[in-house]
Amino acid sequence: MLRFRRGFIRSVLLLAVFLNVAPATPNVAAIHQEPASKQSDKPDPFKPLRMFIGRWEGDSKGQPGIGKMEREYALVLANRFLRVTNKAVYAPQEKNPKGETHEDLGFFGYDRWSKKLSFRQFHIEGFVVQYALESISEDGRTLAFTSTAIENIGPGWVARETYRFVNNDEFTETFALAGPGKEFETYSETRLRRKR
């Protein structure tokens, strides 16, 4: 007859108990995940913005002169926001003798109460612009956002960003401003191409 030490038998018993309990432990990730059928039934509020995701480069022209643009769109914070990082470099030129480097950081979101896409943009010059989606074309390739509030500018100013996709790898952006009681005037136009 084989003899086993007391510690060995205790280890075997603990292992047997663990193996019997472990499979019954629920998968925590599975608890928080909805069934695939429910996930696909939910409307995707970011659908009109998904074509922006990626890195872009292009040219800008307007009141600051002619410049080179680099931009990136990426989903962040559990895919609840689409972050935009933007940099434009305007070399010294007749329209802008000193030249300038402009940077801004933005976040697209979805307001469940108004059921509208929103856009908050923070400029290196100190301006903060809050936009709401004003319109989207039937084909979903042209979106216009109009400001609902602008910080660090006089009262009555309104801004508008209009994006138009030429194809899946190229879009134009028109940034327009309207002073108090005035019509919109184009401040800059940018053409961006997807970086390969």
N, C-alpha and C positions, 0 to 999 in steps of 0.2 A: 504494500500500500504506500502511495506517495505521500510525503509530508510537505506542506507549504508553510511558510512563515506567516504569522498573523498579519503583518504589514502588506504582504503580497495579496492576500485574500481581500483585505480592505480596498486596495487599489483596483482589483478586478471588479469588485462590487460597485465602487464609485464610477468606474468606466461604464459598466452595464447600465447604471441609472442614467448617466449622462447621455449615452447613445439612445436610450428610450425616450428621453425628454427632448433632446435637441431637434429631432425632426418636427416636433409639434410646435416649436417656436415659430411664430409668424414672421414672414418677410416684411420688415418695416417699410421698405420702399414700395412693396405691393399694396400696403394698406393705404398709402397716400396717393396712389395712382388710380385714376378712373379707368374703367374698362375701355378698350379701344373704340367701341361703338359710341360711347358717350363723348370721348375726346373729339371724334370726327364730327359729331353733331353740333359742337359749339362753334358759333361764328368766329372768325379770326379778325379782330379789329385792326390788326397790323397788315392785313393782306395788301392794301394799296401801297404800303411802304416797303414791303419785302424786296422789291426790285432794286432798292437803293443799297442793300447790304453789300459791302465790299469796299475796295479802295479805288479812288478816282483821281484823275489829274486833268487839267485843262487850262483854258485862257479866259481872262475876265477883262472887260472893257467898260468904261463908264466915267463917272465924275472923278474917281481917283487916278484915271489913266488906264494904261494897259498893263495887266499883271498875269502872273502864273499862279495857278491854284492847285492845292493838294487837299484831298478830303477823304475821310473814312466814315462809314456808317457801320455800327455794330450793335447787336442786341446785348443788353446788360441787365443786371439785377433781376435774375430769374426770368429773363425775356419780357419783362414788363415795360421796358423803355428801349428806344432806339437812340443810341448816342451818336452825335455827329461831331467830329473834330475837323476844323477847317483852318487852312492857312493860305493867305494870298500875299504875294510879294510883288510890289510895284517899284520898279527901278526908277531912279530920277529921270524925269521927262518934262516936257513943256507944261503939261497939265498938272504935274506934281513934282516941282523942281527938287524937293528933298527926298522924294520916294517914300515908301512906307511898307511896313510889314503888318498886315492885319491878321488877327486870330480870333476865332470865336468857338465856343463850345455849346452844343445844343442837345436837347432831349425831347424826342417825340414821345408822347404818351397817349393814353386813351381815358377820357373822362366818362365813367360809367353813368353818371347822372345826366349829363347832357347828350350822351351817346355820340360824342364827337372826338376826333383825333385832336390833340393839342400839341403845341410846339413851344418850348422855352429856349431862348437863345441868349447866351452871355457873351458880350463883346469885350475885347481887351481895352477898349476905350471907356468902359464902365456902363455902357447901355445894357439893359436887360429888357428883352422883348418877349411878351407872351402872345402867342397866336392861337387861333382856332381855325379848323378846317372850314373854309367858306364854300368851296365847290370841288367836285371831282367829275371829270368827263365820263361819258357813258362807257368808253373803252378802258377807263381806269388809268390812262397814261398822262393825264394832265391834272395836277392838283394845285389849288390856290389856298393859301393860308393868309388871313388878315389879322392884324394885331388887335388885341383887346386891351392891352396895357403896355406902356413903355416907361421904363424908369430912366431918370437922368436926362430928360429932354423936356422942353416946354409943353404945356398942356395943348391938346388939340391935334397933335401929330399922330399919323396913322402909317403903318408899314404893311407891305404886302410881299409875300414870297410866292412866286408861281413856278412850278416845276413841270416841264414837258418832256416826256421820253420820246426821242427820235426813233430809237430802237432799244433793245435790251442792254446795249453796252454804251449808250450815249444819251445824255439829257441836257436840256438847257434850264437855266435858272434866271429868272428876272426878279430883281429886287427893286421895289418902287416905294417912294415916300410921298405923303401928302401933308403939306403944312395945314395949319388951322383954316378951315373953310375953303381949301384949295383942292384941285384935282390931283390924282396920282401922277408923278413924274418918275421915269425910270432913272434909278441911281446907278445900277450896274447890271450887265448881262454876262452870264458865264456859260461856257459850253464845257461840259465834263465828259471824259471818256474813261471807261473802266480800265484799270491797270491790269495787264496780263501777268 
